[in-house]
Amino acid sequence: MKIYTKTGDKGSTSLLGGQIVSKDNIRLEAYGTIDELNSFIGMIRNFKISDYDKNLIEFIQNRLFDIGSTLAAVNEGAEFPIPELRKIKDEDIKYLEQSIDMFCNKLPELKNFIIPAGSELISWCNIARTVCRRAERRIISIDGASKDYNEIIIFINRLSDLLFIMGRKYAHENNVNEILWNNNL
């Protein structure tokens, strides 16, 4: 099988059900941003981090593939049946929340805004966090998102919080001083 199909050469592509849409369709923008987010999160895994963190990232990356598939699947106008897809569950969201709580318990209290910098690892966490926020905005832009993608939106919202906390965690673990926002500069 060739990797290139030439079907997108004129600016359109197909959704999971076979519907043809323009490549600037908000749905494609949403799942494309999820794919971008997944790549940035993969960069975090390349660093020397704990096994817990690597397992957490592997879980996140798999859920992001699930989310991308769900966003690409539209029954309306489908040319062929859409396969059963794994949905985001409450336990997926709880795993992120438990990780956030566990990491926060080991960090100093946050009293100021933090500049997203300090080390390459911290910066990758913050790049992923900002892409995550963009993905959330793109998902919310899809018609019916609030009812169709409620769990996805919650998961993505928690993920952006987790990525922020991971940046703080890596600063703390690697003795990197957090750079505080100075509004007097």
Backbone as a chain_set.jsonl record, in Angstrom:
{"seq": "MKIYTKTGDKGSTSLLGGQIVSKDNIRLEAYGTIDELNSFIGMIRNFKISDYDKNLIEFIQNRLFDIGSTLAAVNEGAEFPIPELRKIKDEDIKYLEQSIDMFCNKLPELKNFIIPAGSELISWCNIARTVCRRAERRIISIDGASKDYNEIIIFINRLSDLLFIMGRKYAHENNVNEILWNNNL", "coords": {"N": [[0.84, -1.183, 0.0], [0.588, 2.154, -0.872], [1.774, 5.15, 0.668], [0.901, 7.616, -0.121], [-2.103, 8.892, -1.46], [-3.181, 10.671, -3.18], [-5.687, 11.711, -3.005], [-6.121, 13.985, -1.54], [-5.092, 16.08, -2.931], [-6.465, 18.202, -4.014], [-7.37, 19.741, -1.991], [-9.26, 18.56, -0.341], [-10.56, 15.971, 1.817], [-11.397, 12.793, 3.33], [-13.727, 11.906, 5.891], [-14.025, 9.59, 8.67], [-16.321, 8.084, 8.096], [-16.418, 8.248, 5.379], [-17.342, 10.583, 4.192], [-16.71, 13.4, 2.154], [-14.832, 16.24, 2.823], [-13.736, 19.676, 3.049], [-10.294, 20.486, 3.574], [-9.987, 22.518, 5.392], [-12.017, 22.291, 7.149], [-13.659, 22.558, 10.292], [-13.772, 20.307, 11.892], [-11.641, 18.728, 10.958], [-9.614, 20.472, 11.61], [-9.812, 20.324, 14.363], [-9.248, 17.552, 15.007], [-6.787, 17.411, 13.805], [-5.305, 19.148, 15.365], [-5.337, 17.733, 17.727], [-3.72, 15.612, 16.929], [-1.326, 17.002, 16.523], [-0.875, 17.82, 19.173], [-0.482, 15.305, 20.345], [1.96, 14.618, 19.222], [3.674, 16.556, 20.347], [3.438, 15.882, 23.055], [4.626, 13.417, 22.937], [7.268, 14.217, 22.686], [7.947, 14.9, 25.302], [8.153, 12.457, 26.497], [10.588, 11.567, 25.612], [12.546, 12.425, 27.303], [14.507, 11.962, 30.321], [12.533, 10.634, 32.483], [10.291, 9.543, 35.101], [9.141, 6.101, 35.394], [6.441, 6.013, 36.007], [5.568, 8.445, 34.916], [6.172, 8.004, 32.205], [4.421, 5.878, 31.653], [2.01, 7.186, 32.131], [2.076, 9.103, 30.095], [2.022, 7.386, 27.877], [-0.554, 6.311, 28.19], [-2.042, 8.706, 27.865], [-1.372, 9.382, 25.201], [-2.525, 7.254, 23.806], [-5.229, 7.697, 24.448], [-5.547, 10.119, 23.153], [-5.4, 9.321, 20.485], [-7.785, 7.883, 20.424], [-9.58, 10.006, 20.812], [-9.072, 11.586, 18.526], [-9.989, 9.813, 16.536], [-12.706, 9.641, 17.221], [-13.497, 12.296, 16.776], [-13.186, 12.369, 14.04], [-15.165, 10.75, 13.134], [-18.277, 10.686, 11.711], [-21.588, 10.042, 11.604], [-23.715, 11.042, 10.081], [-24.518, 11.188, 6.767], [-22.676, 9.259, 6.146], [-20.852, 7.025, 4.108], [-20.184, 4.439, 4.572], [-20.351, 2.049, 7.278], [-19.383, 3.158, 10.532], [-16.776, 2.039, 12.564], [-16.917, 0.564, 15.897], [-15.866, 2.732, 18.362], [-13.484, 3.544, 20.917], [-14.559, 5.268, 23.701], [-14.011, 8.242, 25.661], [-13.838, 7.861, 29.107], [-15.196, 8.257, 32.449], [-13.31, 7.217, 34.238], [-10.941, 7.622, 32.866], [-10.642, 10.373, 32.957], [-10.521, 10.674, 35.716], [-8.066, 9.406, 36.254], [-6.259, 11.277, 35.195], [-6.845, 13.41, 36.925], [-6.127, 12.299, 39.426], [-3.393, 12.005, 39.02], [-2.634, 14.69, 38.701], [-3.272, 15.657, 41.294], [-1.525, 14.06, 42.846], [0.992, 14.933, 41.901], [0.835, 17.665, 42.545], [0.798, 17.604, 45.331], [3.439, 17.389, 46.011], [4.602, 19.737, 45.38], [5.595, 23.201, 45.813], [3.3, 25.699, 47.036], [1.421, 27.515, 44.663], [1.806, 30.849, 43.966], [2.137, 32.881, 42.214], [1.977, 33.892, 38.743], [3.609, 31.869, 36.33], [6.37, 32.063, 34.176], [6.57, 30.399, 31.087], [9.147, 28.642, 30.895], [12.586, 27.616, 31.503], [13.789, 25.102, 31.278], [14.527, 22.715, 28.668], [12.782, 20.506, 28.83], [10.731, 21.489, 30.523], [9.806, 23.524, 28.886], [8.786, 22.02, 26.703], [6.632, 20.793, 27.975], [5.034, 23.031, 28.404], [4.618, 23.963, 25.794], [3.129, 21.831, 24.797], [0.948, 22.118, 26.523], [-0.18, 24.572, 25.655], [-0.919, 23.937, 23.037], [-2.76, 22.003, 23.639], [-4.765, 23.547, 24.833], [-5.549, 24.978, 22.564], [-6.533, 22.873, 21.021], [-8.739, 22.209, 22.574], [-10.323, 24.522, 22.19], [-10.831, 24.269, 19.447], [-12.287, 21.865, 19.332], [-14.57, 22.601, 20.77], [-15.639, 24.337, 18.942], [-16.903, 22.756, 17.06], [-20.036, 21.943, 15.736], [-22.569, 21.072, 18.006], [-20.809, 20.152, 19.896], [-20.829, 20.478, 22.711], [-22.718, 18.672, 23.684], [-22.169, 16.263, 22.352], [-19.464, 15.751, 22.75], [-18.765, 15.966, 25.437], [-17.306, 14.504, 27.489], [-14.842, 14.296, 26.225], [-14.095, 16.995, 26.039], [-13.844, 17.629, 28.762], [-11.751, 15.85, 29.446], [-9.65, 16.869, 27.838], [-9.448, 19.412, 28.923], [-8.595, 18.799, 31.568], [-6.201, 17.584, 30.869], [-4.662, 19.735, 29.919], [-4.28, 21.104, 32.315], [-2.81, 19.137, 33.68], [-0.474, 19.049, 32.104], [0.601, 21.568, 32.613], [1.141, 21.297, 35.356], [2.974, 19.207, 35.211], [5.149, 20.507, 34.029], [5.853, 22.192, 36.174], [6.467, 20.203, 38.05], [8.723, 18.975, 36.881], [10.485, 21.097, 36.971], [10.799, 21.35, 39.728], [11.811, 18.767, 40.42], [14.236, 18.798, 39.065], [15.637, 20.835, 40.175], [15.276, 23.416, 39.104], [14.763, 26.786, 39.092], [11.585, 28.225, 39.179], [10.434, 30.596, 36.883], [9.149, 33.545, 37.687], [6.378, 35.602, 36.824], [6.905, 38.958, 36.251], [5.369, 41.795, 36.485], [6.34, 44.319, 36.522], [8.389, 44.776, 34.828]], "CA": [[0.0, 0.0, 0.0], [1.348, 3.403, -0.938], [1.424, 6.11, 1.719], [0.187, 8.736, -0.714], [-3.286, 8.461, -2.204], [-3.485, 11.781, -4.09], [-7.076, 12.161, -2.851], [-6.144, 15.299, -0.912], [-4.352, 17.044, -3.744], [-7.314, 19.34, -4.389], [-7.814, 20.442, -0.791], [-10.329, 17.889, 0.392], [-10.211, 14.665, 2.381], [-12.602, 12.104, 3.795], [-13.881, 11.576, 7.299], [-14.02, 8.155, 8.941], [-17.474, 7.468, 7.441], [-16.286, 8.378, 3.938], [-17.797, 11.873, 3.702], [-15.645, 14.268, 1.663], [-14.898, 17.593, 3.375], [-12.584, 20.54, 2.791], [-9.249, 20.311, 4.588], [-10.075, 23.562, 6.409], [-13.193, 21.988, 7.958], [-13.348, 22.684, 11.722], [-13.574, 18.963, 12.441], [-10.259, 18.368, 10.63], [-8.765, 21.349, 12.422], [-9.846, 19.807, 15.731], [-8.477, 16.315, 15.186], [-5.409, 17.702, 13.425], [-4.668, 19.745, 16.54], [-5.126, 16.608, 18.645], [-2.545, 14.901, 16.405], [-0.184, 17.864, 16.855], [-0.704, 17.698, 20.619], [0.067, 13.983, 20.607], [3.38, 14.667, 18.849], [4.399, 17.332, 21.362], [3.485, 15.087, 24.281], [5.646, 12.411, 22.671], [8.59, 14.803, 22.958], [8.172, 14.848, 26.749], [8.524, 11.072, 26.825], [11.976, 11.34, 25.209], [13.445, 12.86, 28.367], [14.665, 11.043, 31.445], [11.428, 10.851, 33.414], [9.966, 8.313, 35.845], [8.306, 5.108, 34.727], [5.046, 6.436, 36.178], [5.301, 9.49, 33.936], [6.169, 7.391, 30.871], [3.161, 5.142, 31.526], [0.966, 8.2, 32.043], [2.132, 9.666, 28.744], [1.541, 6.36, 26.944], [-2.011, 6.324, 28.352], [-2.551, 9.942, 27.251], [-1.235, 9.315, 23.754], [-3.548, 6.335, 23.314], [-6.531, 8.353, 24.535], [-5.604, 11.149, 22.108], [-5.778, 8.627, 19.254], [-9.223, 7.627, 20.543], [-10.274, 11.284, 20.62], [-8.967, 11.934, 17.111], [-10.896, 8.929, 15.788], [-14.078, 10.054, 17.52], [-13.747, 13.569, 16.092], [-13.213, 12.104, 12.598], [-16.296, 9.869, 12.832], [-19.573, 11.357, 11.611], [-22.567, 9.11, 11.035], [-24.559, 11.72, 9.105], [-23.972, 11.181, 5.414], [-21.606, 8.27, 6.024], [-20.963, 6.093, 2.987], [-20.03, 3.09, 5.105], [-20.504, 2.048, 8.74], [-18.248, 3.565, 11.357], [-16.507, 0.986, 13.554], [-17.067, 0.918, 17.314], [-14.689, 3.475, 18.826], [-13.348, 3.676, 22.37], [-14.947, 6.591, 24.179], [-13.389, 8.712, 26.896], [-14.664, 7.448, 30.245], [-14.937, 8.963, 33.707], [-12.069, 6.719, 34.846], [-9.817, 8.259, 32.156], [-10.549, 11.725, 33.529], [-10.073, 10.506, 37.111], [-6.633, 9.097, 36.226], [-5.562, 12.557, 35.047], [-7.034, 14.18, 38.165], [-5.308, 11.68, 40.473], [-1.995, 12.341, 38.726], [-2.476, 16.112, 39.04], [-3.26, 15.756, 42.758], [-0.299, 13.444, 43.345], [2.11, 15.818, 41.578], [0.673, 18.923, 43.288], [1.117, 17.373, 46.742], [4.89, 17.453, 46.188], [5.064, 21.028, 44.862], [5.27, 24.367, 46.636], [2.062, 26.389, 46.68], [1.542, 28.463, 43.555], [1.366, 32.174, 44.407], [2.36, 33.813, 41.119], [2.017, 33.32, 37.402], [4.936, 31.36, 35.999], [6.781, 32.178, 32.784], [6.791, 29.041, 30.577], [10.554, 28.467, 30.509], [13.411, 27.09, 32.587], [14.586, 24.023, 30.691], [13.891, 22.186, 27.458], [11.672, 19.656, 29.246], [9.661, 22.371, 31.01], [9.26, 24.211, 27.715], [7.957, 21.073, 25.952], [5.368, 20.656, 28.714], [4.222, 24.23, 28.18], [4.195, 23.967, 24.39], [2.025, 20.868, 24.728], [-0.194, 22.709, 27.232], [-0.841, 25.594, 24.826], [-1.554, 23.234, 21.924], [-3.914, 21.358, 24.248], [-5.798, 24.59, 24.961], [-6.047, 25.249, 21.214], [-7.358, 21.717, 20.655], [-10.012, 22.37, 23.291], [-11.11, 25.556, 21.492], [-11.26, 23.725, 18.148], [-13.348, 20.877, 19.584], [-15.768, 23.344, 21.17], [-16.169, 24.987, 17.74], [-17.675, 21.805, 16.262], [-21.472, 21.973, 16.057], [-23.042, 20.023, 18.907], [-19.698, 19.642, 20.713], [-21.115, 20.458, 24.141], [-23.444, 17.447, 24.061], [-21.558, 15.08, 21.738], [-18.064, 15.553, 23.146], [-18.61, 16.474, 26.8], [-16.201, 13.828, 28.182], [-13.605, 14.679, 25.535], [-13.761, 18.369, 26.44], [-13.359, 17.558, 30.15], [-10.44, 15.191, 29.404], [-8.671, 17.811, 27.267], [-9.265, 20.471, 29.918], [-7.738, 18.256, 32.625], [-4.878, 17.338, 30.306], [-3.896, 20.989, 29.905], [-3.863, 21.324, 33.705], [-1.755, 18.164, 33.97], [0.76, 19.463, 31.42], [1.136, 22.697, 33.385], [1.695, 20.75, 36.605], [4.166, 18.434, 34.866], [6.227, 21.482, 33.894], [6.254, 22.566, 37.533], [7.061, 19.007, 38.654], [10.077, 18.784, 36.345], [11.31, 22.173, 37.523], [11.068, 20.988, 41.119], [12.666, 17.582, 40.459], [15.551, 19.084, 38.487], [16.175, 22.02, 40.853], [15.212, 24.572, 38.217], [13.92, 27.823, 39.674], [10.491, 28.694, 38.333], [10.578, 32.004, 36.526], [7.87, 34.175, 38.019], [5.973, 36.76, 36.034], [7.179, 40.247, 36.879], [4.631, 42.791, 35.708], [7.006, 45.613, 36.642], [9.453, 44.876, 33.809]], "C": [[0.881, 1.241, 0.0], [0.851, 4.352, 0.152], [0.661, 7.308, 1.136], [-0.951, 8.212, -1.579], [-3.671, 9.455, -3.291], [-4.916, 12.285, -3.951], [-7.151, 13.56, -2.241], [-5.491, 16.392, -1.725], [-5.164, 18.276, -4.119], [-7.929, 20.013, -3.173], [-8.975, 19.816, -0.059], [-9.816, 16.539, 0.878], [-11.491, 14.004, 2.862], [-12.55, 11.869, 5.296], [-13.958, 10.06, 7.444], [-15.185, 7.427, 8.267], [-17.46, 7.597, 5.926], [-16.754, 9.708, 3.373], [-16.599, 12.723, 3.284], [-15.879, 15.672, 2.219], [-13.641, 18.364, 2.994], [-11.568, 20.371, 3.917], [-9.232, 21.437, 5.622], [-11.344, 23.418, 7.254], [-12.809, 22.012, 9.439], [-13.104, 21.326, 12.366], [-12.139, 18.491, 12.172], [-9.279, 19.208, 11.434], [-8.693, 20.824, 13.849], [-9.006, 18.545, 15.862], [-7.052, 16.462, 14.689], [-4.638, 18.318, 14.582], [-4.44, 18.691, 17.619], [-3.887, 15.822, 18.217], [-1.266, 15.693, 16.712], [0.142, 17.769, 18.344], [-0.042, 16.373, 20.97], [1.569, 13.957, 20.289], [4.2, 15.437, 19.884], [4.505, 16.572, 22.681], [4.512, 13.963, 24.123], [7.048, 12.926, 22.918], [8.928, 14.724, 24.442], [8.679, 13.466, 27.149], [9.98, 10.76, 26.477], [12.994, 11.718, 26.289], [13.551, 11.784, 29.445], [13.606, 11.409, 32.487], [11.093, 9.507, 34.055], [9.134, 7.359, 34.995], [6.832, 5.468, 34.849], [4.686, 7.453, 35.1], [5.262, 8.928, 32.519], [4.88, 6.609, 30.64], [1.977, 6.091, 31.391], [0.92, 8.789, 30.633], [1.651, 8.653, 27.714], [0.011, 6.268, 26.989], [-2.61, 7.528, 27.637], [-2.499, 9.847, 25.733], [-2.254, 8.348, 23.142], [-4.936, 6.954, 23.375], [-6.648, 9.444, 23.468], [-5.908, 10.531, 20.747], [-7.272, 8.308, 19.268], [-10.024, 8.893, 20.251], [-10.241, 11.694, 19.152], [-9.906, 11.104, 16.26], [-12.344, 9.335, 15.996], [-14.422, 11.35, 16.794], [-13.853, 13.385, 14.584], [-14.434, 11.295, 12.178], [-17.605, 10.644, 12.853], [-20.53, 10.398, 10.917], [-23.398, 9.75, 9.926], [-23.871, 11.75, 7.745], [-22.864, 10.166, 5.194], [-21.89, 7.322, 4.866], [-20.839, 4.65, 3.458], [-20.054, 3.172, 6.63], [-19.206, 2.445, 9.455], [-18.018, 2.476, 12.406], [-16.748, 1.495, 14.981], [-15.764, 1.562, 17.785], [-14.669, 3.539, 20.343], [-13.673, 5.108, 22.76], [-14.144, 6.951, 25.43], [-14.366, 8.427, 28.033], [-14.311, 8.293, 31.467], [-13.621, 8.516, 34.333], [-10.828, 7.284, 34.154], [-9.562, 9.652, 32.738], [-10.027, 11.641, 34.962], [-8.586, 10.184, 37.192], [-5.813, 10.377, 36.067], [-5.657, 13.364, 36.336], [-6.183, 13.616, 39.303], [-3.825, 11.993, 40.266], [-1.715, 13.802, 39.059], [-2.354, 16.265, 40.551], [-1.965, 15.199, 43.345], [0.903, 14.366, 43.102], [2.043, 17.106, 42.398], [1.051, 18.774, 44.757], [2.607, 17.494, 47.037], [5.471, 18.796, 45.746], [4.764, 22.154, 45.846], [3.99, 25.035, 46.127], [2.342, 27.425, 45.59], [0.965, 29.806, 43.99], [1.508, 33.227, 43.324], [2.17, 33.105, 39.79], [3.451, 32.94, 37.1], [5.19, 31.54, 34.509], [7.081, 30.762, 32.272], [8.203, 28.854, 30.01], [11.295, 27.827, 31.681], [14.313, 25.961, 32.134], [13.85, 23.535, 29.45], [12.671, 21.347, 27.819], [10.481, 20.492, 29.717], [8.995, 23.079, 29.829], [8.379, 23.28, 26.879], [6.624, 20.855, 26.654], [4.456, 21.841, 28.428], [3.796, 24.39, 26.728], [3.008, 23.023, 24.232], [0.772, 21.433, 25.406], [-0.926, 23.724, 26.351], [-1.514, 24.969, 23.6], [-2.813, 22.524, 22.425], [-5.072, 22.355, 24.397], [-6.398, 24.93, 23.597], [-6.94, 24.109, 20.751], [-8.731, 21.812, 21.318], [-10.901, 23.393, 22.59], [-11.643, 25.031, 20.163], [-12.386, 22.708, 18.328], [-14.65, 21.581, 19.926], [-16.418, 24.031, 19.969], [-16.999, 24.055, 16.862], [-19.134, 21.874, 16.697], [-21.85, 20.793, 16.938], [-21.982, 19.505, 19.857], [-20.073, 19.516, 22.18], [-21.877, 19.209, 24.56], [-22.757, 16.194, 23.529], [-20.183, 14.744, 22.302], [-17.774, 16.022, 24.563], [-17.413, 15.839, 27.515], [-14.857, 14.169, 27.55], [-13.165, 16.066, 25.976], [-13.22, 18.381, 27.871], [-11.958, 16.943, 30.182], [-9.369, 16.16, 28.913], [-8.408, 18.956, 28.244], [-8.362, 20.005, 31.052], [-6.32, 18.018, 32.126], [-4.053, 18.62, 30.264], [-3.435, 21.347, 31.315], [-2.704, 20.402, 34.074], [-0.431, 18.589, 33.338], [1.411, 20.648, 32.122], [1.829, 22.192, 34.648], [2.949, 19.922, 36.324], [5.365, 19.362, 34.661], [6.753, 21.922, 35.251], [6.97, 21.414, 38.224], [8.495, 18.834, 38.179], [11.012, 19.905, 36.786], [11.743, 21.804, 38.94], [12.055, 19.817, 41.205], [14.096, 17.861, 39.982], [16.191, 20.353, 39.048], [16.295, 23.227, 39.925], [14.266, 25.579, 38.865], [12.821, 28.21, 38.687], [10.672, 30.187, 38.108], [9.215, 32.662, 36.714], [7.629, 35.396, 37.144], [6.236, 38.017, 36.85], [6.494, 41.314, 36.027], [5.21, 44.19, 35.839], [8.119, 45.794, 35.615], [8.943, 45.557, 32.573]], "O": [[1.815, 1.347, 0.795], [-0.327, 4.356, 0.508], [-0.135, 7.936, 1.834], [-0.803, 7.241, -2.321], [-4.406, 9.114, -4.218], [-5.328, 13.182, -4.686], [-8.157, 14.249, -2.412], [-5.352, 17.52, -1.251], [-4.592, 19.295, -4.506], [-8.894, 20.767, -3.298], [-9.614, 20.472, 0.764], [-8.791, 16.036, 0.419], [-12.561, 14.61, 2.802], [-11.488, 11.664, 5.883], [-13.955, 9.335, 6.449], [-15.044, 6.259, 7.903], [-18.373, 7.119, 5.253], [-16.582, 9.951, 2.178], [-15.587, 12.76, 3.985], [-16.974, 16.223, 2.104], [-12.613, 17.774, 2.66], [-11.937, 20.142, 5.069], [-8.536, 21.327, 6.632], [-11.701, 24.335, 7.994], [-11.735, 21.532, 9.8], [-12.304, 21.218, 13.295], [-11.497, 17.921, 13.054], [-8.245, 18.715, 11.883], [-7.635, 20.872, 14.476], [-8.141, 18.468, 16.734], [-6.18, 15.704, 15.114], [-3.452, 18.041, 14.76], [-3.45, 18.756, 18.348], [-3.092, 15.412, 19.063], [-0.253, 15.119, 17.111], [1.308, 17.65, 18.723], [0.862, 16.331, 21.804], [2.349, 13.34, 21.014], [5.295, 15.012, 20.253], [5.54, 16.615, 23.346], [5.191, 13.605, 25.086], [7.929, 12.164, 23.317], [10.085, 14.502, 24.798], [9.527, 13.333, 28.031], [10.546, 9.795, 26.991], [14.169, 11.364, 26.19], [12.779, 10.825, 29.468], [13.762, 12.355, 33.258], [11.559, 8.461, 33.602], [8.51, 7.757, 34.012], [6.058, 5.258, 33.915], [3.644, 7.348, 34.453], [4.416, 9.325, 31.717], [4.307, 6.669, 29.552], [1.049, 5.828, 30.626], [-0.155, 8.951, 30.054], [0.945, 9.018, 26.774], [-0.639, 6.16, 25.949], [-3.576, 7.389, 26.888], [-3.466, 10.189, 25.053], [-2.786, 8.615, 22.064], [-5.739, 6.765, 22.461], [-7.734, 9.668, 22.934], [-6.599, 11.145, 19.935], [-7.948, 8.445, 18.249], [-11.023, 8.854, 19.531], [-11.26, 12.103, 18.596], [-10.552, 11.632, 15.355], [-13.124, 9.367, 15.045], [-15.52, 11.485, 16.255], [-14.535, 14.16, 13.915], [-14.708, 11.168, 10.985], [-17.995, 11.192, 13.884], [-20.301, 9.995, 9.777], [-23.747, 9.09, 8.947], [-22.769, 12.281, 7.607], [-22.183, 10.204, 4.169], [-23.021, 6.876, 4.671], [-21.343, 3.738, 2.802], [-19.809, 4.233, 7.204], [-18.102, 2.106, 9.027], [-18.963, 2.04, 13.063], [-16.778, 2.7, 15.228], [-14.687, 0.99, 17.619], [-15.721, 3.584, 20.981], [-13.114, 6.051, 22.201], [-13.666, 6.078, 26.154], [-15.559, 8.715, 27.934], [-13.271, 8.95, 31.511], [-12.894, 9.333, 34.897], [-9.777, 7.414, 34.781], [-8.42, 10.047, 32.975], [-9.189, 12.445, 35.37], [-7.909, 10.645, 38.111], [-4.789, 10.545, 36.729], [-4.666, 13.936, 36.789], [-5.583, 14.377, 40.062], [-3.093, 12.218, 41.23], [-0.675, 14.118, 39.635], [-1.437, 16.928, 41.038], [-1.378, 15.805, 44.241], [1.733, 14.556, 43.991], [3.064, 17.587, 42.89], [1.568, 19.713, 45.363], [2.996, 17.682, 48.19], [6.689, 18.975, 45.738], [3.806, 22.079, 46.616], [3.648, 24.944, 44.947], [3.364, 28.111, 45.605], [-0.212, 29.901, 44.341], [1.046, 34.355, 43.496], [2.197, 31.877, 39.716], [4.391, 33.596, 37.549], [4.34, 31.214, 33.68], [7.774, 30.001, 32.948], [8.412, 28.904, 28.798], [10.701, 27.535, 32.72], [15.467, 25.871, 32.555], [12.697, 23.896, 29.213], [11.63, 21.467, 27.174], [9.343, 20.216, 29.337], [7.772, 23.214, 29.783], [7.331, 23.705, 26.393], [5.591, 20.744, 25.994], [3.252, 21.676, 28.232], [2.711, 24.906, 26.462], [2.004, 23.373, 23.611], [-0.339, 21.243, 24.912], [-2.156, 23.732, 26.308], [-2.573, 25.432, 23.176], [-3.815, 22.455, 21.713], [-6.223, 22.024, 24.113], [-7.605, 25.145, 23.481], [-7.99, 24.347, 20.154], [-9.754, 21.529, 20.695], [-12.097, 23.161, 22.416], [-12.781, 25.318, 19.794], [-13.339, 22.698, 17.549], [-15.712, 21.205, 19.431], [-17.624, 24.28, 19.979], [-17.734, 24.531, 15.997], [-19.431, 21.866, 17.892], [-21.492, 19.652, 16.648], [-22.215, 18.521, 20.559], [-19.681, 18.55, 22.834], [-21.702, 18.731, 25.681], [-22.766, 15.162, 24.199], [-19.787, 13.578, 22.326], [-16.653, 16.434, 24.86], [-16.59, 16.554, 28.087], [-13.854, 14.314, 28.248], [-11.986, 16.284, 26.257], [-12.242, 19.071, 28.156], [-11.074, 17.456, 30.868], [-8.298, 16.258, 29.512], [-7.273, 19.416, 28.374], [-7.458, 20.735, 31.46], [-5.353, 18.222, 32.86], [-2.856, 18.586, 30.549], [-2.322, 21.84, 31.495], [-1.736, 20.83, 34.702], [0.618, 18.497, 33.976], [2.636, 20.722, 32.213], [2.945, 22.599, 34.968], [3.888, 19.937, 37.12], [6.477, 19.036, 35.077], [7.964, 22.013, 35.452], [7.971, 21.626, 38.908], [9.388, 18.573, 38.986], [12.21, 19.678, 36.954], [12.915, 21.933, 39.296], [13.019, 19.869, 41.969], [15.046, 17.229, 40.444], [17.151, 20.881, 38.486], [17.284, 23.959, 39.957], [13.111, 25.264, 39.151], [13.087, 28.486, 37.517], [11.016, 30.936, 39.021], [8.261, 32.371, 35.994], [8.556, 36.119, 36.779], [5.83, 38.113, 38.008], [6.997, 41.685, 34.966], [4.635, 45.149, 35.324], [8.726, 46.862, 35.545], [9.691, 45.731, 31.611]]}, "num_chains": 1, "name": "protein.A"}
